[in-house]
Amino acid sequence: MKFHILDEVYLGLRANANGHEHEEVREPVNVAKDNVVSSNKLVDDECAKTSDYSCCIKSLYSDSRTANADRVVLAYVAFDLAYLDATNTSEYIEKLIDKTTSRCDRANLEDCAADYEKAESKLAIAHNDLDSETYDALADYAGNASLAVEHCQCTIKGTYPKLHSRNHDFKGLCEIFIVVAKLFI
C-alpha cells in the first residue's frame, strides 16, 4: 500500500502586501521526493488508535523518516511535529501580542504565550527522555503539554479563530505523541 502525500503543510506567517498584517500560509514540507511513501504497519496501527486517523497519517508521513520508522524513530517524529508546532505557534502568539491594542486581549495572549512556554518545556523534557532512552513518562509529558494549551483555548474563547485552530492542531499532535509513547509502556 502506498500513500500519496499531496497536501502536507507547514503553517507559518507571511506579511501581506502592505507589510503590516500577517496571514497564515501553508507550504509543503518534508514530503518524499516523488510524493509517494511506503506504508508502515506500525504507523497505520498507531494512527488507528487516535481520534483522527487521517490527520495522524498525514502528519506522520510528512516526515520522510516515517516510512521505515521503528517505535523509537516514530517517537522522535511525533515529538518533532509537536515541538515544531508549539514553537511556531509561540512565534505566532508573539506577533499577535505585538499587534494588539486591547489590554484584555494582550493579557489573554500573554497567558497563551505562557501556556505554550509550559508546553514547550514539557516537550523538551520528553525529548531528553527520548535521548536517554527513558520512555516511561513520555505520554505524561505530552499530555501535560496538551493540557497547557487547553488553558490557552479557554482563555481566548474564540476571539482568535486562527489561534483556536492552531491550538486544536497542537492538541492533535500531542495525541499522536501520546499514542506513540504508549508503545514503550
Secondary structure, 3 states (H helix, E strand, C coil): CEEECCCCCEEEEEECCCCCCEEEEEECCCCCCCCEEECCHHHHHHHCCCCCHHHHHHHHCCCHHHHHCCHHHHHHHHHHHHHHHHHHHHHHHHHHHHHCCCHHHHHHHHHHHHHHHHHHHHHHHHHHHHHCCCCCCHHHHHHHHHHHHHHHHHHHCCCCHHHHHHHHHHHHHHHHHHHHHHHHC
